Structures are given as structure tokens and as C-alpha cells.
Amino acid sequence: MSSTVTAMPPEGRVFAALASPVRREVLRLLREGGPQPVTDLAAHFDMARPSFSEHLRVLREAELVSENKVGRQRLYQLEAAPLYEIQEWLHPFERFWREKLAGLRELLDTMDEE
């Protein structure tokens, strides 16, 4: 991550990490498959190993994954706590859109009655 990104507050690093579809897919793989070696994760992507390692580094710096060395393998594991903080931040926006959609539903229901 650039020095600008590492200087961000933790939630900024999480948002920056989630901006990449590759990193979101890595998180999905870890959520569904549990801890996995780098080689297994990298096999899902058509990219050079250094590029994939950069994605893992961003996820580590955002504290979304942890890395454990087991023998010669590096196992990556999902660390979901930072996602909870983002969920808390997003909650007011969810409420906003729920209210807007409820208003749309009411409008469509009145149009059906006509």
C-alpha cells in the first residue's frame, strides 16, 4: 500500500482493501474455505505471484487477514473484526435506503390501486 494509504485510519485501510474485486474474492474464499495456504488461494487468480502477494499484503495491513507460518507454508485466515466496524459505519446508510425503498413501495402500491 502506498504511504498515503498506510497513513489512513484503520477504517480507511479497510475500505481501500475492499475496493479491489481480487481482494474481496480472497476474503470470500477464506470465509467459505477457512484458513488456506497462499498457493491454494493464488490458484484461483490468473496473475503473477508478486501481484497476488501485493493483494495479500494490503489485506494484512488492513487487518482483514492474518498470516501464520506452518512449516514451509504460509496459511492465511480471515479476520472479520474490521468488517464489523465497517458494518456499523454503513448501518445509517442502510436505514436511509430502507426508508427510500419503503416510500417507493407505498407509491407503487397506490399506483396499483388506481
N, C-alpha and C positions, 0 to 999 in steps of 0.2 A: 504494500500500500504506500502511496506517496506520503511525504511528511505532513502534507495538509490533512490527509485522511487520518493518520495516526494521531494528529493533534486534536481530532474531533472528540466530543464527549462520547461515552460508550454507545448511546442510542444512535448517534450519527454513524458510528462504525458499523453497527448492525444494519441500518438502512443501506449503507454503501455496499455491504456484503450481499444483502438480499437483492440488490439491483441487477445482479447477473443471473441469467437463467441457468448457467452451469452450476453456480453455487447453490441455487435453490434446488436443483436436481440432486446435488450431493447431499444436501440436508434431507431430502425425501428418501434417498437410498439408505441413509443412516437411520432414519426414523423407522423405515419398514424392515430393514435387514439387521439392525443392531450394529455393534462395532465391526469394522471391516478393515482389512489391510489396504494400503494405498494401491497396490496392484489391482485388486478387485474393483475398487472404485474407479480407477483410471481406465479400466477396460470398457466402461460404459461411454467413454468420450473419444471422439476422433480428434485428438490433439497431441502435440508433443508433451513429453513428460514434464519438462521445465514449465510449460504453460499451465499444466494441471497443478503442479506443485505451487505455483503462484496463487491459484484459486484456493488451495488448502491453507496457504499462509494467511490470506485475507480472512478466511473463516476462523482460523486460530486467533488472529488479532482481535476479531470481533467477539471472541469467546463463545462462538457458536459450536465449535468442535474442540475436543481435546485429543491429544496425541499421546499414545503410550507405546513404548518400545518393548516388544515381546520377542526375545531372541533377535533375529535379524529383520523382523518385520516391524513396521510402524502401523499400529492399529488406530483408526480414527473412530471417535464416538461423538454422537450428538450431545450437545449441552444446550438444553432448551430454555434455561432460565432467562437469557436475554430476550427471547421471543415473548415471554410473559410481559416484560416491561414494554415492549412494542405494542402488544395487545392492549395494555392499559392505556397507552397513548392514543391508540386508534379507536377505543371504545366510544368517545364522544362523536366521532365521525360516523360510526356505525349507527348510533342513535339518530343522528341527523338524517341519514339516508333511509332508515326505517320509517321515520316520520314523513319524509317526502313520498316514499312508496305507498304509505297508508293513505296519504292525500290523493295520490293518483288512483288508487283502488276505489276510493269513495267517488271520485269523479267518474270513473268508468262504470261503476255501479249505477250512478244516477243516469248516465247516458243509456245504459241497458234498459232502464225503466221507461224511457221515453218512447 
